[in-house]
Amino acid sequence: MKKENRSVIIWLLSGCVLLFLMVTVGGITRLTNSGLSMTDWHLVTDTFPPLTEAKWQQAFDEYKKFPEYQKINIHNDFQLSDYKFIYFWEWFHRFIGRIIGLVFIVPFFYFLIKKKLDKATINKCIVLLGMGAFQGFLGWFMVRSGLINNPDVSHFRLALHLTFAFITFAYTFWVALDLLYPVRKNSLQPLKTIARYALAFLLIQIVYGGFVAGLNAGLIHNHWPMMSDGQFIHDSVFLEQKNLLLSFTEGKSGVQFIHRTLAYVVVGFMVLLYVKSRKFTLDLAQSRGINLLLILVFVQFVLGVFTLLYGVPLWLGLTHQINAFFLLSAMTFTLHRLSK
């Protein structure tokens, strides 16, 4: 690491930490059904929550106009105190998004003026700026789907919002690693190829994690290793939709089947990477990255099993999502060290 890059690296890694926090709070927001509590979006006026009881009541009255209250919560003796709870998590999620914007934009222009960024890093940061703006749009696009007729967001939009947040984090981390390890080495092509496939399947698994969350598909078939007694694939997978494609993308049973089956594939690629790596001479960073990957993927697998068996309790569902973040971090680091 070059000394002049230290402050830039700290800045980028700080962004990674904030992105991790935002995805964590996003998970809490989803698991507490808080995502539709704020029915509009303003850049400035809803930076802070309502400060008076009159403002709270006004926000609550606005919430009552939308499907989640009219079709679900109106029957649950839903009071202002309940609304304040769900409002907090959605507000906090958006607030962190604003902080990330400031933490990225202000130092970026400072480093630009001070000429601390080379041309390649400037281009990467511009890409990051676009990714951040697009992620904000995806958040609005997702919430919008739950404010029209259906009192729940589209699971496709939720998965897109979630997955793109993971990708934004991974790319930010990659840019930081480019500065942290400026000396290029010959890549280990066979291991890099396996790592690329592992990353691809991990991202697909994250997409399906979003599908499972969006459809509440973790609340059914709470058995393992079979979906039910004696059935690796439950009969409902073939019956809930017109065809298998729809079942595997829109059906609760089908989506859960893909998610739980892909877990074996992801574990398989991580184990393959570890076994193949024993045939190469690795430096310390490469060796530690692969070892950490192996540990984290087995932790993630076990967390997934228990999350399913216990019917997705808040703490387990959140821990499962957090560890997915750690797993992607290790995957990004390992691929970077095998590539450069």
C-alpha positions in Angstrom: 0.0 0.0 0.0 1.3 3.4 -1.0 1.4 5.9 1.9 -0.4 8.5 -0.2 -3.3 6.1 -0.8 -4.0 5.4 2.9 -6.7 8.1 3.3 -8.4 7.0 0.1 -8.4 3.4 1.2 -9.8 4.3 4.6 -12.6 6.3 2.9 -13.5 3.4 0.6 -13.5 0.9 3.5 -15.6 3.3 5.5 -18.1 3.2 2.7 -18.0 -0.6 2.8 -18.8 -0.5 6.5 -21.8 1.8 5.9 -23.1 -0.4 3.1 -22.9 -3.4 5.4 -24.8 -1.4 8.0 -27.4 -0.4 5.5 -28.0 -3.9 4.3 -28.3 -5.1 7.9 -30.9 -2.5 8.7 -32.6 -3.3 5.4 -32.8 -6.9 6.6 -34.4 -5.8 9.9 -36.8 -3.6 7.9 -37.9 -6.5 5.8 -38.2 -9.0 8.7 -40.2 -6.5 10.8 -42.5 -5.7 7.8 -41.5 -2.0 8.1 -40.6 -1.3 4.5 -44.0 0.3 3.5 -44.3 2.6 6.5 -43.0 5.7 4.7 -45.4 6.2 1.7 -43.4 8.9 0.0 -39.8 10.0 -0.5 -38.3 13.4 -0.2 -34.6 14.3 -0.3 -34.7 16.8 2.5 -38.1 17.0 4.3 -38.1 13.5 5.7 -34.5 13.5 6.7 -35.6 13.3 10.3 -38.7 11.6 11.7 -41.8 13.6 12.9 -41.0 15.6 15.9 -44.5 16.3 17.3 -47.5 14.1 18.0 -49.4 16.1 15.4 -46.8 15.3 12.8 -46.8 11.6 13.8 -50.6 11.5 13.5 -50.4 13.1 10.1 -47.9 10.5 8.9 -50.0 7.7 10.3 -53.1 9.1 8.6 -51.2 9.1 5.3 -50.1 5.5 5.9 -53.8 4.5 6.4 -54.5 5.4 2.8 -52.4 2.5 1.4 -53.0 -1.2 1.0 -50.8 -2.5 3.9 -53.0 -0.8 6.4 -56.3 -1.2 4.6 -55.8 -4.9 3.9 -53.7 -6.1 6.8 -53.0 -3.9 9.7 -56.5 -2.5 10.0 -57.5 -5.9 11.3 -54.7 -6.2 13.8 -55.6 -3.4 16.2 -52.7 -1.4 14.7 -52.1 1.7 16.7 -49.9 4.8 16.4 -47.2 3.2 18.7 -47.0 0.3 16.3 -46.7 2.6 13.4 -43.8 4.5 15.1 -41.9 1.2 15.4 -42.1 0.2 11.7 -41.5 3.9 10.7 -38.3 4.0 12.6 -36.7 1.1 10.7 -37.6 2.4 7.3 -36.6 5.9 8.2 -33.2 4.6 9.6 -32.6 2.6 6.5 -33.1 5.7 4.3 -31.1 7.9 6.7 -28.1 5.6 6.3 -28.5 5.9 2.6 -28.2 9.7 2.9 -25.1 9.4 5.1 -23.5 7.0 2.5 -24.2 9.6 -0.2 -22.5 12.4 1.9 -19.6 10.1 2.9 -18.9 9.3 -0.7 -19.5 12.6 -2.5 -17.8 15.1 -0.2 -14.5 13.2 0.2 -14.5 12.3 -3.5 -14.4 15.9 -4.5 -11.9 16.7 -1.8 -9.5 13.9 -3.1 -10.2 15.1 -6.6 -9.2 18.7 -5.8 -6.1 17.5 -3.8 -5.2 15.3 -6.8 -5.0 12.2 -4.6 -6.8 10.0 -7.1 -5.2 8.6 -10.3 -7.2 8.4 -13.5 -8.2 4.7 -13.0 -9.4 5.3 -9.5 -11.4 8.4 -10.6 -13.2 6.3 -13.3 -14.0 3.6 -10.8 -15.3 6.2 -8.3 -17.6 7.6 -11.0 -18.9 4.1 -11.6 -19.5 3.9 -7.8 -21.4 7.2 -7.8 -23.7 5.9 -10.6 -24.2 2.6 -8.7 -25.2 4.5 -5.5 -27.7 6.6 -7.4 -29.1 3.6 -9.1 -29.4 1.8 -5.8 -31.4 4.7 -4.4 -33.8 4.4 -7.5 -34.1 0.7 -6.9 -35.2 1.3 -3.3 -37.9 3.7 -4.5 -38.9 1.3 -7.3 -39.2 -1.6 -4.8 -41.3 0.3 -2.3 -43.5 1.7 -5.0 -44.6 -1.8 -5.9 -46.2 -2.3 -2.5 -48.2 0.9 -2.4 -50.5 0.3 -5.4 -52.7 -2.8 -5.0 -50.7 -5.5 -3.3 -49.7 -4.8 0.3 -46.3 -6.2 -0.2 -43.3 -5.3 -2.4 -42.5 -7.3 -5.6 -40.1 -10.1 -4.7 -38.3 -9.4 -8.0 -37.7 -5.8 -7.1 -36.7 -6.7 -3.6 -34.1 -9.3 -4.9 -32.8 -6.7 -7.4 -32.5 -4.0 -4.6 -30.8 -6.5 -2.3 -28.4 -8.0 -4.8 -27.3 -4.7 -6.2 -26.5 -3.5 -2.7 -24.2 -6.6 -2.3 -22.6 -5.9 -5.7 -22.1 -2.2 -4.9 -20.4 -3.3 -1.7 -18.2 -5.9 -3.5 -17.1 -3.4 -6.1 -16.3 -0.7 -3.5 -14.2 -3.3 -1.7 -12.5 -4.3 -4.9 -11.5 -0.7 -5.6 -10.1 -0.4 -2.1 -8.1 -3.7 -2.6 -6.7 -2.3 -5.9 -5.1 0.5 -3.8 -4.3 -1.7 -0.9 -2.4 -4.2 -3.1 -0.8 -2.0 -5.9 1.8 -4.6 -6.8 0.6 -6.9 -9.5 1.4 -10.6 -9.5 0.8 -13.4 -12.0 -2.8 -14.6 -11.6 -3.4 -18.3 -10.7 -5.7 -18.9 -13.7 -7.1 -22.4 -12.7 -8.1 -21.1 -9.2 -9.3 -17.8 -10.5 -11.7 -19.6 -12.9 -13.1 -21.7 -10.0 -13.4 -18.6 -7.9 -15.3 -16.8 -10.7 -17.8 -19.6 -10.9 -18.1 -19.6 -7.1 -18.9 -15.9 -7.1 -21.4 -16.3 -9.9 -23.3 -19.0 -8.0 -23.0 -17.0 -4.8 -24.7 -14.0 -6.4 -27.5 -16.2 -7.8 -28.0 -17.6 -4.3 -28.2 -14.0 -3.0 -30.9 -13.3 -5.7 -32.8 -16.3 -4.5 -32.4 -15.2 -0.9 -34.2 -12.1 -2.0 -36.9 -14.2 -3.6 -37.3 -16.2 -0.5 -37.6 -13.1 1.7 -40.0 -11.4 -0.7 -42.3 -14.3 -0.9 -41.9 -15.3 2.8 -41.0 -18.7 1.4 -39.0 -19.6 4.5 -42.2 -20.0 6.4 -43.1 -23.3 4.7 -41.5 -26.7 4.3 -39.5 -26.2 7.6 -37.7 -29.5 7.3 -34.2 -30.6 6.3 -32.6 -32.3 4.4 -35.9 -33.2 2.8 -38.6 -30.6 2.1 -41.1 -32.9 3.8 -41.1 -36.5 5.0 -39.4 -38.5 2.3 -39.5 -35.7 -0.4 -36.4 -34.0 -1.6 -38.6 -31.9 -3.8 -42.1 -31.3 -2.6 -45.1 -32.0 -4.8 -46.3 -28.4 -4.5 -43.3 -27.3 -6.6 -45.0 -28.9 -9.6 -48.5 -27.8 -8.8 -48.3 -24.2 -7.6 -47.7 -22.6 -11.0 -48.4 -23.3 -14.6 -44.9 -24.5 -15.4 -41.6 -25.1 -13.7 -40.1 -21.7 -14.8 -42.9 -19.8 -13.0 -42.6 -22.2 -10.0 -38.9 -21.6 -9.7 -39.3 -17.8 -9.9 -42.7 -17.0 -8.4 -43.8 -20.0 -6.4 -43.0 -20.2 -2.7 -42.1 -24.0 -2.8 -40.2 -23.7 -6.1 -38.2 -20.7 -4.9 -37.3 -22.4 -1.6 -36.3 -25.5 -3.5 -33.9 -23.6 -5.7 -32.4 -21.6 -2.7 -31.8 -24.7 -0.6 -30.4 -26.7 -3.6 -28.1 -23.9 -4.7 -26.6 -23.9 -1.2 -25.1 -27.3 -2.0 -23.7 -25.9 -5.3 -22.1 -22.9 -3.5 -20.6 -25.1 -0.8 -19.3 -27.5 -3.5 -17.5 -24.8 -5.4 -15.9 -23.4 -2.2 -14.7 -26.9 -1.3 -13.4 -27.5 -4.8 -11.5 -24.2 -4.6 -9.9 -25.2 -1.3 -8.9 -28.7 -2.6 -7.5 -27.4 -5.8 -5.6 -24.7 -4.0 -3.6 -27.3 -2.1 -1.7 -28.0 -5.4 -0.4 -24.4 -5.7 2.0 -22.3 -3.8 0.0 -19.5 -2.4 1.0 -16.4 -0.6 -0.4 -15.6 2.9 -3.3 -13.4 1.6 -4.4 -16.0 -0.9 -4.2 -18.9 1.6 -6.1 -17.0 4.3 -8.8 -15.9 1.9 -9.5 -19.4 0.7 -9.4 -20.8 4.3 -11.8 -18.1 5.5 -14.1 -18.8 2.5 -14.3 -22.5 3.5 -15.2 -21.6 7.1 -17.8 -19.0 6.2 -19.6 -21.1 3.6 -20.1 -23.9 6.1 -21.3 -21.4 8.8 -23.7 -19.9 6.2 -25.0 -23.4 5.3 -25.6 -24.2 8.9 -27.3 -20.9 9.6 -29.5 -21.4 6.5 -30.6 -24.8 7.8 -31.5 -23.6 11.3 -33.2 -20.5 9.9 -35.4 -22.8 7.9 -36.0 -25.3 10.7 -37.1 -22.6 13.2 -39.3 -20.7 10.7 -37.1 -17.6 10.2 -37.0 -16.0 13.6 -35.7 -12.4 13.3 -32.3 -13.0 14.9 -31.6 -16.0 12.8 -32.8 -14.5 9.5 -30.7 -11.4 10.2 -27.6 -13.5 11.2 -28.0 -15.5 8.0 -28.0 -12.3 5.9 -25.1 -10.7 7.8 -23.0 -13.8 7.3 -23.8 -13.7 3.6 -22.2 -10.3 3.6 -19.1 -11.7 5.2 -19.0 -14.6 2.7 -19.2 -12.2 -0.2 -16.4 -10.1 1.3 -14.2 -13.1 1.6 -15.1 -14.2 -1.9 -14.2 -10.7 -3.3 -10.9 -10.6 -1.4 -10.0 -14.1 -2.5 -10.8 -13.5 -6.2 -8.9 -10.3 -6.1 -5.8 -11.9 -4.7 -6.0 -14.8 -7.2 -6.4 -12.3 -10.1 -3.8 -9.7 -9.4 
